[in-house]
Amino acid sequence: MSSDTKFIFGAIIISVLIIVGAAVTLSRDNSPKRENLGIASMTIDKKEEDFGSMKVSDEKTATFTITNTSDTTLRIWGVSTSCNCTYATVTIGGSETGEFNMPTHMSSAMKNWVGEIPASQTATLKAIYRPKIMPVLGVVSRQIRFSTNDPKNPEVELSIKANVL
């Protein structure tokens, strides 16, 4: 083999190894494992909010109250929304998170966030709808989802609805 052929063959092998290594690293699941987060129980004051009619230029907010009904820590994670026009924040003990959005639009810090609600305490999830970001007219429904360490509510989905004029 000539030295040029050896060089090209070596470059191909190194490139393949780099691509495979990057794929393995990027596909790693860093989300918390439910079995490592204990068991708690929760209630939520409502699962849906109807904003009624609103203009594309309006912004409306719904508040959902999550109550830890157990004597252990309730953990929530994986907060995400169904559309780039919908955001969510969580407030626990007076401390508010940044804005959650669709997973593809969030930083890894937001994707990997885990909130801890102490026993018998509450948290507030605020859903924010900004139709001007993704203008759609008519009746729309958007969702906010999160996971919990409550075996009866492992995945929670909340909805907001509006008639955008």
FIFIZA-924568 format. One line per 5 residues: for each residue x, y, z of C-alpha. Coordinates in Angstrom, 1 decimal, padded with zeros to 4 digits. Each point is the difference from the previous one (the first is absolute). Layout:
BEGIN
X,Y,Z; ...
END
This chain:
BEGIN
000.0,000.0,000.0; 001.2,003.5,-000.8; 000.3,002.5,002.8; -002.9,002.1,-001.5; -002.3,-003.1,000.2
001.1,-000.7,003.6; -000.6,003.6,000.9; -003.5,000.0,-001.5; -000.9,-003.3,001.6; 001.2,001.2,003.4
-002.0,003.2,-000.4; -003.1,-002.0,-000.8; 000.4,-002.2,003.0; 000.6,002.9,002.4; -003.0,001.8,-001.5
-002.3,-003.0,000.6; 001.3,-000.3,003.6; -000.7,003.6,000.7; -003.5,-000.2,-001.5; -000.9,-003.2,001.9
001.4,001.5,003.3; -002.0,003.2,-000.5; -003.2,-001.9,-000.7; 000.5,-002.1,003.1; 000.7,003.0,002.2
-002.9,002.1,-001.4; -002.6,-002.8,000.3; 000.7,-000.6,003.7; -003.1,000.4,002.1; 000.8,002.4,002.8
-003.5,000.2,001.3; -000.6,-001.0,003.6; -001.1,-003.6,000.6; -003.3,-000.2,001.8; 001.2,-003.0,002.1
002.7,002.2,001.5; -002.3,002.8,001.0; -002.1,-001.6,002.7; -003.8,-000.2,000.1; -002.4,002.8,000.8
-003.5,001.0,-000.7; -001.5,003.2,-001.5; -003.2,001.8,-001.0; -000.4,002.8,-002.5; -002.8,002.5,000.2
-001.0,-000.3,-003.7; 001.2,-001.5,-003.2; -001.3,002.6,-002.5; -000.4,003.7,-000.4; -002.1,001.7,-002.6
001.2,003.5,-000.9; -003.1,000.7,-002.1; 000.5,002.4,-002.9; 003.3,001.9,-000.4; 001.9,001.9,-002.6
003.2,-001.3,-001.7; 001.8,002.9,001.7; -001.2,-001.0,003.5; 001.8,-002.1,002.6; -002.0,-001.9,002.6
001.1,-002.0,003.0; -001.6,-002.9,001.9; 001.0,-001.1,003.5; -000.1,-003.7,001.1; 000.6,-000.9,003.7
001.8,-003.2,000.7; -000.3,-001.3,003.5; 002.2,-002.6,001.6; -002.5,-002.2,001.9; 002.7,-002.3,001.4
002.5,000.1,002.9; 002.9,-000.3,-002.4; 001.5,002.2,-002.6; -002.0,000.3,-003.3; 002.3,000.4,-002.9
-001.0,001.3,-003.4; 002.2,000.1,-003.2; -000.2,-000.1,-003.7; -002.1,003.1,-000.3; -000.7,000.8,-003.6
-002.6,001.5,-002.3; -001.6,-001.1,-003.2; 000.7,003.2,-002.0; 002.6,002.6,-000.3; -002.7,002.6,000.8
-000.6,-001.5,003.4; 002.2,000.3,003.1; -000.1,-001.2,003.6; 001.7,001.0,003.2; 000.0,-001.7,003.4
000.1,001.7,003.3; 001.0,-001.9,003.1; 000.5,001.7,003.3; 000.1,003.5,-001.6; 002.7,-001.0,-002.5
-001.1,000.1,-003.7; 001.6,-002.0,-002.8; 000.9,001.4,-003.4; -002.4,-000.7,-002.8; -000.6,-003.5,-001.2
-000.9,-000.5,-003.6; 000.1,-002.8,-002.6; 003.0,-002.3,000.7; 001.8,000.9,-003.2; -000.1,003.7,001.1
001.3,-000.4,003.6; 003.4,000.0,001.5; 001.3,-003.3,001.5; -000.3,001.7,003.4; -003.7,000.5,-000.5
-000.4,-003.5,-001.5; 001.7,-001.6,003.0; -001.7,002.2,002.7; -001.6,-001.9,002.9; -002.2,001.9,002.4
-000.5,-001.2,003.6; -003.3,000.9,001.8; 000.3,-000.7,003.7; -002.6,-002.1,001.8; -003.4,001.7,000.3
001.2,003.0,-002.0; -001.1,001.4,-003.4; 001.6,001.1,-003.2; -001.5,002.2,-002.7; 000.3,-000.8,-003.7
-000.6,003.0,-002.2; -000.9,-000.6,-003.6; 000.6,002.9,-002.4; -001.6,000.2,-003.4; 001.5,002.4,-002.6
-001.9,-000.5,-003.3; 002.0,002.6,-001.9; 003.0,-002.4,000.0; -001.8,-002.6,-002.0; -003.1,001.8,-001.3
-003.0,-002.3,-000.4; -003.5,001.3,-000.2; -003.0,-001.8,001.4; -000.3,-002.4,002.9; 003.3,-001.4,001.2
001.1,-002.3,002.7; 003.5,-000.2,001.5; 001.4,-002.4,002.5; 002.6,000.1,002.9; 001.4,-003.3,001.1
002.1,-001.1,002.9; 001.0,-003.2,001.9; -000.3,-000.7,003.7; 001.0,-002.6,002.6; -003.7,-000.6,000.8
-000.7,-003.5,-001.3; -003.7,001.1,-000.6; 001.1,003.0,-002.0; 003.3,-001.0,-001.7; -000.7,002.3,-003.0
-002.2,003.1,000.3; -001.5,001.9,-002.9; -001.6,003.4,000.4; -001.8,001.9,-002.8; -000.7,003.6,-000.8
-002.6,000.9,-002.7; -000.8,003.3,-001.8; -001.9,001.4,-002.9; 002.6,002.1,-001.7; -001.5,002.8,-002.1
END
